[in-house]
Amino acid sequence: MAEKKKSKTDVAARAANKGKGQTCSLCGNKIDVVMSVSSTGKKKMRRLCCEK
């Protein structure tokens, strides 16, 4: 069954949901999100973890 969503006004629930999905599935460390720009000028968001 689908999980019942928390209220948007519940600050503690929002903070818990925000921190829940930001760890690496391989090593468990925090994932850093950076924007990289290629030589052609194209911007791309990259997730950095495990030195990949």
C-alpha positions as CSV (number, residue, x, y, z in Angstrom):
1,M,0.0,0.0,0.0
2,A,1.0,3.6,-0.5
3,E,2.5,5.3,2.5
4,K,0.4,8.2,3.8
5,K,2.2,11.5,3.1
6,K,3.1,13.8,5.9
7,S,1.6,17.3,6.2
8,K,3.7,20.1,4.6
9,T,3.4,22.1,7.8
10,D,5.1,19.3,9.8
11,V,8.6,20.7,9.9
12,A,10.2,17.7,11.6
13,A,8.7,15.3,9.0
14,R,10.0,17.5,6.2
15,A,13.5,17.6,7.7
16,A,13.5,13.8,8.1
17,N,12.4,13.2,4.5
18,K,15.0,15.7,3.1
19,G,17.9,13.9,4.9
20,K,16.7,10.4,4.1
21,G,17.5,10.1,0.4
22,Q,20.9,11.8,0.2
23,T,23.3,9.0,1.0
24,C,25.1,6.7,-1.3
25,S,23.6,3.2,-1.8
26,L,27.2,1.7,-2.1
27,C,29.2,3.3,0.7
28,G,26.6,5.1,2.8
29,N,28.4,8.5,2.6
30,K,26.7,11.8,1.8
31,I,26.3,12.5,-1.9
32,D,27.7,15.9,-3.1
33,V,25.8,17.4,-6.1
34,V,27.9,19.8,-8.2
35,M,27.4,21.6,-11.5
36,S,30.0,20.9,-14.1
37,V,30.5,22.8,-17.4
38,S,31.9,21.0,-20.4
39,S,34.3,22.6,-23.0
40,T,31.3,23.2,-25.3
41,G,29.5,25.2,-22.5
42,K,26.9,22.6,-21.7
43,K,26.0,22.6,-18.0
44,K,25.4,19.3,-16.2
45,M,24.5,18.4,-12.6
46,R,26.7,15.6,-11.2
47,R,26.5,13.5,-8.1
48,L,29.9,12.8,-6.6
49,C,30.5,9.8,-4.3
50,C,32.9,6.9,-4.0
51,E,35.4,8.9,-6.3
52,K,33.5,7.8,-9.5
